[in-house]
Amino acid sequence: MSVDAGRIESTGVRTQSRESSFIAFKMDTMESLVAALQDPETRENALLDLSKKRDMFVDLAPILWHSFGIIPALLQEITSIYPLLSPPSLTNHASNRVCNALALLQCVASHPETRALFLNAHIPLFLYPFLNTVSKTRPFEYLRLTSLGVIGALVKVDDTDVINFLLSTEIIPLCLRTMELGSELSKTVATFIVQKILSDEVGLAYICATAERCYALGTVLGGMVTMLAEQPSVRLLKHIIRCYLRLSDNPRARECLRRCFPDQLRDPNFTACLKDDIATQKWLVQLLMQLGYTQ
């Protein structure tokens, strides 16, 4: 073996050794933080550290799920603030702490190994009291947004089992409430959730099963478009148009939409904000054609 080849091999071994040491260090760090969740005395700092570093740990979700007492500890964090919801007395500190717990649950909800387990345990139901709040203060808004993030993680992957579960709960009226009352970011996430539900055939059939459901969704979407005339948001408008377009695939919904379709979406001055979003422009053109407003 030449001297240069020996040096290259030696360098490769050292690099592998450093990588192995780093992986072992990350695993030790993750396991120690997860263990700290079990102790009420160390849980708050562990929640903060894990929520900040969760993207570093590929297998965090399965370890959280299968470690003794961890999921009950996270649910205890959630239920402990229920008494602060009404009358509204939630502090920034309490909101931040429970949102760190929700961030870890979002990890579990989005991981392919734990998503079904998460659903089968009906854990999303623990978040619904947060989505049912109406206070617009920062602690409540942050809590709603983080809770929506957990549901958003569930629907991100196309899975009819997820849609069936959500439709068996009150998720649609809770999302509609947020779409009416939430901040721009909360409205966007809630509209994304509704859009993903509609994208599934089961979800579309559910919404279009009655004229009342179609009209309720159409009215909320129209109200958001009117609001956007004063406070523009391209990312929110994009999801609104996707919802309208999917609804227009259903004959009953098409008839309903024609009765409550906002004039702004036919106004070039209003839709000029989409000039850099070619995909959404195409969706809008297709929507207007399906509703019979253009040829």
Kinemage of the C-alpha trace (Angstrom):
@kinemage 1
@onewidth
@group {chain A} dominant
@subgroup {mainchain}
@vectorlist {calphas} color= white
{ca met a 1} P 0.000 0.000 0.000
{ca ser a 2} L 1.369 3.466 -0.913
{ca val a 3} L 1.860 6.200 1.685
{ca asp a 4} L -0.889 8.338 0.117
{ca ala a 5} L -3.351 5.441 0.086
{ca gly a 6} L -2.589 4.748 3.730
{ca arg a 7} L -3.220 8.385 4.627
{ca ile a 8} L -6.571 8.368 2.773
{ca glu a 9} L -7.647 5.168 4.517
{ca ser a 10} L -6.585 6.538 7.887
{ca thr a 11} L -8.515 9.761 7.258
{ca gly a 12} L -11.596 7.753 6.267
{ca val a 13} L -11.440 5.694 9.453
{ca arg a 14} L -11.134 8.830 11.589
{ca thr a 15} L -14.093 10.424 9.773
{ca gln a 16} L -16.230 7.322 10.329
{ca ser a 17} L -15.188 7.273 13.962
{ca arg a 18} L -16.184 10.932 14.428
{ca glu a 19} L -19.539 10.322 12.708
{ca ser a 20} L -20.216 7.282 14.903
{ca ser a 21} L -19.305 9.254 18.004
{ca phe a 22} L -21.610 12.096 16.971
{ca ile a 23} L -24.506 9.700 16.313
{ca ala a 24} L -23.949 8.049 19.695
{ca phe a 25} L -23.823 11.488 21.343
{ca lys a 26} L -27.126 12.507 19.710
{ca met a 27} L -28.761 9.250 20.807
{ca asp a 28} L -27.541 9.714 24.385
{ca thr a 29} L -28.770 13.330 24.383
{ca met a 30} L -32.205 12.332 23.060
{ca glu a 31} L -32.619 9.469 25.519
{ca ser a 32} L -31.598 11.607 28.483
{ca leu a 33} L -34.047 14.362 27.482
{ca val a 34} L -36.859 11.845 26.973
{ca ala a 35} L -36.107 10.358 30.397
{ca ala a 36} L -36.246 13.858 31.884
{ca leu a 37} L -39.851 14.146 30.660
{ca gln a 38} L -40.861 11.496 33.197
{ca asp a 39} L -39.865 13.655 36.170
{ca pro a 40} L -42.169 16.636 36.861
{ca glu a 41} L -39.154 18.503 38.274
{ca thr a 42} L -37.154 18.298 35.032
{ca arg a 43} L -40.016 18.109 32.526
{ca glu a 44} L -40.326 21.783 31.651
{ca asn a 45} L -36.692 22.196 30.559
{ca ala a 46} L -36.790 18.844 28.753
{ca leu a 47} L -39.913 19.933 26.836
{ca leu a 48} L -38.160 23.133 25.756
{ca asp a 49} L -34.931 21.405 24.714
{ca leu a 50} L -36.623 18.555 22.857
{ca ser a 51} L -39.040 20.837 21.018
{ca lys a 52} L -36.102 22.965 19.840
{ca lys a 53} L -33.923 20.003 18.843
{ca arg a 54} L -36.601 17.595 17.578
{ca asp a 55} L -35.461 17.856 13.961
{ca met a 56} L -32.046 16.527 14.995
{ca phe a 57} L -33.503 13.226 16.175
{ca val a 58} L -34.819 11.042 13.346
{ca asp a 59} L -36.289 8.393 15.660
{ca leu a 60} L -37.684 10.736 18.296
{ca ala a 61} L -41.342 9.904 17.572
{ca pro a 62} L -41.103 6.110 18.107
{ca ile a 63} L -38.993 6.624 21.229
{ca leu a 64} L -41.530 9.101 22.645
{ca trp a 65} L -44.380 6.705 21.908
{ca his a 66} L -42.796 3.545 23.258
{ca ser a 67} L -41.011 5.010 26.317
{ca phe a 68} L -42.863 4.305 29.543
{ca gly a 69} L -45.035 7.175 30.779
{ca ile a 70} L -44.057 9.757 28.147
{ca ile a 71} L -47.341 10.110 26.217
{ca pro a 72} L -49.358 10.286 29.478
{ca ala a 73} L -46.943 12.980 30.683
{ca leu a 74} L -47.524 15.018 27.492
{ca leu a 75} L -51.289 14.600 27.806
{ca gln a 76} L -51.068 15.699 31.443
{ca glu a 77} L -49.380 18.895 30.261
{ca ile a 78} L -52.291 19.487 27.866
{ca thr a 79} L -55.143 18.753 30.248
{ca ser a 80} L -53.552 20.758 33.079
{ca ile a 81} L -54.399 24.029 31.326
{ca tyr a 82} L -58.025 23.211 30.502
{ca pro a 83} L -59.216 25.204 33.565
{ca leu a 84} L -57.410 28.278 32.141
{ca leu a 85} L -59.425 28.261 28.929
{ca ser a 86} L -62.704 29.534 30.375
{ca pro a 87} L -62.760 32.131 31.701
{ca pro a 88} L -59.656 32.922 29.640
{ca ser a 89} L -56.693 33.240 32.008
{ca leu a 90} L -53.878 31.565 30.066
{ca thr a 91} L -50.440 33.153 30.532
{ca asn a 92} L -47.633 33.319 27.986
{ca his a 93} L -45.552 30.966 30.138
{ca ala a 94} L -48.286 28.330 30.399
{ca ser a 95} L -49.051 28.611 26.683
{ca asn a 96} L -45.388 28.226 25.702
{ca arg a 97} L -44.987 25.174 27.927
{ca val a 98} L -47.992 23.311 26.553
{ca cys a 99} L -47.034 24.285 22.995
{ca asn a 100} L -43.671 22.588 23.538
{ca ala a 101} L -45.604 19.441 24.488
{ca leu a 102} L -47.776 19.850 21.379
{ca ala a 103} L -44.648 20.153 19.221
{ca leu a 104} L -43.557 16.711 20.423
{ca leu a 105} L -47.009 15.302 19.690
{ca gln a 106} L -46.715 16.775 16.192
{ca cys a 107} L -43.557 14.681 15.787
{ca val a 108} L -45.550 11.572 16.699
{ca ala a 109} L -48.425 12.546 14.394
{ca ser a 110} L -46.165 13.027 11.374
{ca his a 111} L -43.986 9.911 11.753
{ca pro a 112} L -45.059 6.924 9.603
{ca glu a 113} L -44.378 4.443 12.426
{ca thr a 114} L -46.531 6.257 14.983
{ca arg a 115} L -49.246 8.063 12.978
{ca ala a 116} L -51.744 5.194 13.117
{ca leu a 117} L -51.030 4.568 16.810
{ca phe a 118} L -51.592 8.277 17.468
{ca leu a 119} L -54.967 8.151 15.699
{ca asn a 120} L -56.081 4.890 17.292
{ca ala a 121} L -55.476 6.430 20.723
{ca his a 122} L -57.757 9.382 19.691
{ca ile a 123} L -55.106 11.839 20.874
{ca pro a 124} L -56.246 14.655 18.513
{ca leu a 125} L -59.406 14.958 20.642
{ca phe a 126} L -57.287 16.327 23.505
{ca leu a 127} L -56.462 19.337 21.297
{ca tyr a 128} L -60.027 20.266 20.362
{ca pro a 129} L -60.734 22.371 23.479
{ca phe a 130} L -57.898 24.659 22.329
{ca leu a 131} L -59.448 25.036 18.866
{ca asn a 132} L -62.775 25.896 20.489
{ca thr a 133} L -61.426 29.045 22.165
{ca val a 134} L -62.197 32.524 20.868
{ca ser a 135} L -59.770 34.778 22.765
{ca lys a 136} L -57.458 36.624 20.372
{ca thr a 137} L -54.660 37.213 22.882
{ca arg a 138} L -51.201 35.888 22.016
{ca pro a 139} L -51.233 32.894 24.432
{ca phe a 140} L -54.498 31.603 22.961
{ca glu a 141} L -53.547 32.317 19.360
{ca tyr a 142} L -50.211 30.500 19.786
{ca leu a 143} L -52.040 27.571 21.358
{ca arg a 144} L -54.560 27.350 18.500
{ca leu a 145} L -51.847 27.632 15.860
{ca thr a 146} L -49.698 24.907 17.410
{ca ser a 147} L -52.727 22.622 17.823
{ca leu a 148} L -53.626 23.162 14.166
{ca gly a 149} L -50.034 22.254 13.322
{ca val a 150} L -50.572 18.806 14.848
{ca ile a 151} L -53.716 18.238 12.751
{ca gly a 152} L -51.921 19.664 9.716
{ca ala a 153} L -49.135 17.109 10.188
{ca leu a 154} L -51.742 14.327 10.114
{ca val a 155} L -53.371 15.449 6.861
{ca lys a 156} L -50.131 16.316 5.062
{ca val a 157} L -49.765 12.690 3.967
{ca asp a 158} L -52.682 11.496 1.850
{ca asp a 159} L -54.323 8.840 4.019
{ca thr a 160} L -58.035 8.034 3.926
{ca asp a 161} L -57.852 6.537 7.423
{ca val a 162} L -56.790 9.960 8.747
{ca ile a 163} L -59.646 11.655 6.888
{ca asn a 164} L -62.185 9.118 8.159
{ca phe a 165} L -61.012 9.664 11.714
{ca leu a 166} L -61.163 13.447 11.488
{ca leu a 167} L -64.617 13.397 9.902
{ca ser a 168} L -65.860 11.308 12.819
{ca thr a 169} L -64.936 14.249 15.071
{ca glu a 170} L -65.808 17.969 15.096
{ca ile a 171} L -62.783 19.037 13.035
{ca ile a 172} L -64.765 20.740 10.241
{ca pro a 173} L -66.741 23.152 12.483
{ca leu a 174} L -63.596 23.798 14.555
{ca cys a 175} L -61.628 24.674 11.417
{ca leu a 176} L -64.469 26.885 10.170
{ca arg a 177} L -64.423 28.747 13.481
{ca thr a 178} L -60.677 29.381 13.139
{ca met a 179} L -61.104 30.415 9.504
{ca glu a 180} L -63.551 33.077 10.714
{ca leu a 181} L -61.841 34.273 13.896
{ca gly a 182} L -58.161 33.334 13.820
{ca ser a 183} L -55.041 35.229 12.824
{ca glu a 184} L -53.893 35.158 9.202
{ca leu a 185} L -51.513 32.274 9.942
{ca ser a 186} L -54.122 30.257 11.857
{ca lys a 187} L -56.652 30.848 9.069
{ca thr a 188} L -54.075 29.579 6.572
{ca val a 189} L -53.376 26.337 8.468
{ca ala a 190} L -57.090 25.700 9.125
{ca thr a 191} L -57.894 26.284 5.439
{ca phe a 192} L -55.048 23.936 4.459
{ca ile a 193} L -56.579 21.229 6.686
{ca val a 194} L -59.997 21.681 5.055
{ca gln a 195} L -58.348 21.640 1.620
{ca lys a 196} L -56.613 18.329 2.385
{ca ile a 197} L -59.872 16.838 3.692
{ca leu a 198} L -61.635 17.936 0.492
{ca ser a 199} L -58.874 16.465 -1.669
{ca asp a 200} L -59.882 12.998 -0.464
{ca glu a 201} L -63.008 11.546 -2.097
{ca val a 202} L -64.401 10.651 1.326
{ca gly a 203} L -63.911 14.223 2.519
{ca leu a 204} L -65.506 15.777 -0.545
{ca ala a 205} L -68.492 13.429 -0.282
{ca tyr a 206} L -68.913 14.343 3.387
{ca ile a 207} L -68.911 18.100 2.776
{ca cys a 208} L -71.222 17.798 -0.207
{ca ala a 209} L -73.643 15.355 1.420
{ca thr a 210} L -75.967 18.226 2.357
{ca ala a 211} L -76.556 21.698 0.968
{ca glu a 212} L -76.134 23.078 4.502
{ca arg a 213} L -72.531 21.825 4.750
{ca cys a 214} L -71.669 23.184 1.295
{ca tyr a 215} L -73.190 26.539 2.115
{ca ala a 216} L -71.495 26.753 5.513
{ca leu a 217} L -68.061 26.207 3.960
{ca gly a 218} L -68.810 28.464 0.991
{ca thr a 219} L -69.945 31.274 3.308
{ca val a 220} L -66.769 31.072 5.422
{ca leu a 221} L -64.539 30.972 2.332
{ca gly a 222} L -66.376 33.991 0.925
{ca gly a 223} L -65.954 35.868 4.186
{ca met a 224} L -62.211 35.262 4.103
{ca val a 225} L -61.983 36.539 0.527
{ca thr a 226} L -63.771 39.731 1.587
{ca met a 227} L -61.313 40.092 4.471
{ca leu a 228} L -58.381 39.649 2.068
{ca ala a 229} L -59.553 42.695 0.111
{ca glu a 230} L -58.435 44.725 3.145
{ca gln a 231} L -55.587 42.507 4.388
{ca pro a 232} L -54.067 40.665 1.401
{ca ser a 233} L -52.355 37.292 1.911
{ca val a 234} L -51.276 35.309 -1.135
{ca arg a 235} L -50.612 32.132 0.856
{ca leu a 236} L -54.111 32.175 2.361
{ca leu a 237} L -55.755 33.032 -0.968
{ca lys a 238} L -53.968 30.080 -2.568
{ca his a 239} L -55.586 27.609 -0.153
{ca ile a 240} L -58.986 29.293 -0.485
{ca ile a 241} L -58.880 28.891 -4.272
{ca arg a 242} L -57.836 25.235 -3.906
{ca cys a 243} L -60.871 24.646 -1.645
{ca tyr a 244} L -63.218 26.339 -4.113
{ca leu a 245} L -61.754 24.387 -7.026
{ca arg a 246} L -62.184 21.050 -5.282
{ca leu a 247} L -65.749 21.908 -4.270
{ca ser a 248} L -66.533 22.777 -7.886
{ca asp a 249} L -65.880 19.121 -8.826
{ca asn a 250} L -69.186 18.238 -7.154
{ca pro a 251} L -72.484 19.173 -8.911
{ca arg a 252} L -74.321 20.025 -5.659
{ca ala a 253} L -71.436 22.172 -4.452
{ca arg a 254} L -71.211 23.952 -7.817
{ca glu a 255} L -74.829 25.082 -7.531
{ca cys a 256} L -74.215 26.236 -3.971
{ca leu a 257} L -71.049 28.136 -4.894
{ca arg a 258} L -72.795 30.032 -7.667
{ca arg a 259} L -75.100 31.524 -5.008
{ca cys a 260} L -72.322 32.632 -2.641
{ca phe a 261} L -69.237 33.055 -4.845
{ca pro a 262} L -67.321 36.252 -4.008
{ca asp a 263} L -67.141 38.866 -6.770
{ca gln a 264} L -63.525 39.627 -5.811
{ca leu a 265} L -62.305 36.373 -7.385
{ca arg a 266} L -63.606 37.627 -10.748
{ca asp a 267} L -61.942 41.022 -10.319
{ca pro a 268} L -58.526 41.243 -12.062
{ca asn a 269} L -57.458 44.003 -9.674
{ca phe a 270} L -58.037 41.726 -6.682
{ca thr a 271} L -56.346 38.673 -8.207
{ca ala a 272} L -53.355 40.669 -9.477
{ca cys a 273} L -51.527 39.591 -6.316
{ca leu a 274} L -51.244 36.121 -7.907
{ca lys a 275} L -49.140 37.374 -10.831
{ca asp a 276} L -46.072 35.466 -9.588
{ca asp a 277} L -47.985 32.295 -8.702
{ca ile a 278} L -48.598 30.559 -12.017
{ca ala a 279} L -50.095 27.406 -10.500
{ca thr a 280} L -52.725 29.302 -8.486
{ca gln a 281} L -53.583 31.448 -11.507
{ca lys a 282} L -54.309 28.250 -13.455
{ca trp a 283} L -56.447 26.891 -10.615
{ca leu a 284} L -58.444 30.135 -10.560
{ca val a 285} L -59.022 30.026 -14.337
{ca gln a 286} L -60.158 26.402 -14.052
{ca leu a 287} L -62.452 27.288 -11.145
{ca leu a 288} L -64.132 30.123 -13.044
{ca met a 289} L -64.641 27.837 -16.037
{ca gln a 290} L -66.197 25.079 -13.929
{ca leu a 291} L -68.601 27.574 -12.357
{ca gly a 292} L -69.546 28.870 -15.823
{ca tyr a 293} L -68.133 32.381 -15.381
{ca thr a 294} L -65.740 32.074 -18.325
{ca gln a 295} L -65.564 30.037 -21.524
